[in-house]
Structures are given as structure tokens and as C-alpha cells.
Amino acid sequence: MSLPKTLAEDVSRNLVMVARLIDEDPEQAYAYSRIALRLASRVAAVREAAGFAAYATQKYSEALAEFRAAKRMTGSAELWPVMADCERGLGRPERALAMAGEPEVQKLDKAGQVEMRLVAAGARRDMGQLDAAIVTLQSSELASNAVHPWTARLRYAYADALLAAGREDEAREWFGKALEADKDGSTDASDRLAEMDGVEFVDALDEDEDGDENGESGEDENGEDGDKGRTSEA
């Protein structure tokens, strides 16, 4: 609203493209974010979008600078967890841990506090402190049977930390709990469970291609359909 109408529309279009592409094509999203940044660098939403686009392309130093700028403009602590995760990306897990103890964390909503806990646990793992990472994730949110948007990721992180510590039975249990809460497929908990149980998935398309390359066309030596006469088992 602080921009002239035409400029505001141009900036908005670029921000929309950032949102649309950031998951499937982060490099292209980053390119759009740079255009928006060039047009309106004094708008907090633009700096935040530029930060997330840089973060998605692992440009952590740049992302951190943009998030800091957005935080200065808005005064909000909302970006604190992702800022801490940028510190991890820059190879500074000790700074991420320090941020987990700052007053800004108390200003976060429940989702933000859970995200900060995930970042702190990740930092512990970066430092080789597996047991500490497990303890960091143990919380009332983890113990709760209620399902929230962040529940699956919290349970998954706990299961992954348990597995890294060699506690396989507990890890399997928590991967299962993560899967129960994962309504939108935000984790690969089902694949991890299958992997732990020794199940190997084979792409049917790859099998077909291998068969074609080996001359297995589904016909027998007489050119007849090899499936002819088979019965279907329900």
C-alpha cells in the first residue's frame, strides 16, 4: 500500500510467482524475488520473500541478511527460527543454539516455538550431540495426542534422532506416529518405515523399460501373448 499503484502491481506479480515456484523451481523463484527486491527493497514483505527464496536455494548468508532486514522493518520475531536455521546452514550451529535461548523465542506462537525446537535439535545434531538433540525434542507438544500442522514434522525429527542414536525400536514407533499425523505428505515417514523393515520399492515403469531393452515384449517365442490363458487372482 505504500507504493504507487502501477509499481505495487508489478511487485505483487513477482511475489506471486515466488510463492508459486518456490517449492518446484526455487531458482526461478529466486530470480523473481530479485526483481521484486530491485523494485521495492523498503517493503518488509519483499525482503521476507527474498529471504525465503534465497533460503530455498541454500544462499544462507543472503537469506539471513534479508530476514534481518524484514525483522527490523516489522519488529516481529516470527522469522527467528528460520534465521537460526540459516546460522546452521552457514556452519554455525552454536549461534543457532544461542538464538534458541533468546527472549525472541518467548514472543513466538506455538508453531514458531516448535519450529525453534526443531532448529535447536538440528543444531545439537550438527555438533554431534545426539542425546541432547533427543532431549531437546522431548516436550509436551511431542507427548500430546492432538494433531497440529507441525505434529508430523516434530514426531519425524524425534524418530530420526532416535534412529541416529541406534534406538531402532523406538524410532520405528515414532515414525509410525509421524505417519499417523502426516495428512498432507509433508514427511517421508512411510518410506522410512519400509526401509527399516527391509522393503524395497521398484518403479514399475523402470521394470517395463528394462523388459523392453531385454526384448521381453510380453509375447512367447511363437509371437503369442505370454499372458494368454493366465487367470486373475483376487
Secondary structure as GFF3:
##gff-version 3
##sequence-region A 1 234
A	DSSP	alpha_helix	5	21	.	.	.	ID=ss1
A	DSSP	alpha_helix	26	39	.	.	.	ID=ss2
A	DSSP	alpha_helix	44	56	.	.	.	ID=ss3
A	DSSP	alpha_helix	60	74	.	.	.	ID=ss4
A	DSSP	alpha_helix	80	89	.	.	.	ID=ss5
A	DSSP	alpha_helix	93	100	.	.	.	ID=ss6
A	DSSP	three_ten_helix	103	107	.	.	.	ID=ss7
A	DSSP	alpha_helix	110	126	.	.	.	ID=ss8
A	DSSP	alpha_helix	130	137	.	.	.	ID=ss9
A	DSSP	alpha_helix	140	143	.	.	.	ID=ss10
A	DSSP	alpha_helix	151	164	.	.	.	ID=ss11
A	DSSP	alpha_helix	168	181	.	.	.	ID=ss12
A	DSSP	alpha_helix	189	196	.	.	.	ID=ss13
A	DSSP	alpha_helix	204	213	.	.	.	ID=ss14
###
